[in-house]
Amino acid sequence: MGTVQIRNARKSYGSVEVLHGVSIDIEEGEFVALVGPSGCGKSTLLRMIAGLEEITSGHILIGDRIVNDVAPKDRDIAMVFQNYALYPHKNVRENMAFALRQRRMPRAEIAARVDKAAHILGLEQLLDRKPRALSGGQRQRVAMGRAIVRDPNVFLFDEPLSNLDAKLRVQMRSEIKELHQRLKTTTIYVTHDQIEAMTLADRVVVMNSGVIEQVGPPLELYDNPATLFVAAFIGSPPMNFFEGDLVHGTELVMADGTRLDLPLADPQGRRRVTVGVRAEHFDLADDGWPATVSVVEPTGSETLILARLAGDVVRILIRGRTSVQPGETIHLRPQRSSVHFFDAAPVPEVAQMEDVA
């Protein structure tokens, strides 16, 4: 079985605890992405699943077996690393076959598995090449092929696209997703890139400082973030935040006295709140929240406007094109169904917007 269960897993290095009781259930055949900023614990958790890091307390189960003390080679997993980890003196065929030869598998079966993986990944014409004769994308395919031939219960990916350029990352994302749809193997994928997590995974696990902030399907996290951190981390461009005092449930009074009328009341009636609105959930109107345009970035199919409201940078994403120019005052009206309320707190650094002159 390809299920993975993590039960109250903790990891400490001396007196420093980096994972604080993490629990996740991953179903057979599911693609789960672990995402979060550097240092959040996602790679440490993946390495604990792989057996490359010892678990301090808690349990990790692959299938129905607790694997806390099971050697990595006996966990029936295959891992794809960030740096490919190919043997430079071996050709593609030999790299892909190496683990199977270590198991003393029959030559005919090794050849059949390598040929099948090469066909899946489009490597048939490259089997006799050495890694130095391959592009970055081809090397990553070889690393994936080396994992596929093992026919594991679980694939583990540790930021596999980090070393590729932007165009190759987009291409490899599609190939990894297509590969999962074809093989249906349980996959755990670590990345700091929330776009990768959103486009690849069935479910996304958002981590921060060694704890899980929220778990759910990508669009659920985007539409209904449970915490300010998730709201700040998920989405590009990032969500806009406005902190202030709630008056009569429908008006936000900011620190400089700016008063913003809200299209709906805070259901919990809290007084000090942070209001979140995504860039694409603003409409330009004749009246509304006044903002002064700083930068207009047209991309053809849409236009990103950066403006200032009460001293803060606000991002507005317009579908199509606009005649708005820098220096103009525009009026913003947030869409009623897309306003988020959070307990007042400093906006996480991942969402801090750069200053705009």
Secondary structure, 3 states (H helix, E strand, C coil): CCCEEEEEEEEEECCEEEEEEEEEEECCCCEEEEECCCCCCHHHHHHHHHCCCCCCEEEEEECCEECCCCCHHHCCEEEECCCCCCCCCCCHHHHHHHHHHHCCCCHHHHHHHHHHHHHHHCCHHHCCCCHHHCCHHHHHHHHHHHHHCCCCCEEEEECCCCCCCHHHHHHHHHHHHHHHHHHCCEEEEEECCHHHHHHHCCEEEEEECCEEEEEECHHHHHHCCCCHHHHHHCCCCCCEEEEEEEECCCEEECCCCCEEECCCCCCCCCCEEEEEECHHHEEEECCCEEEEEEEEEECCCEEEEEEEECCEEEEEEEECCCCCCCCCEEEEEECHHHEEEEECCCCCHHHCCCCCC
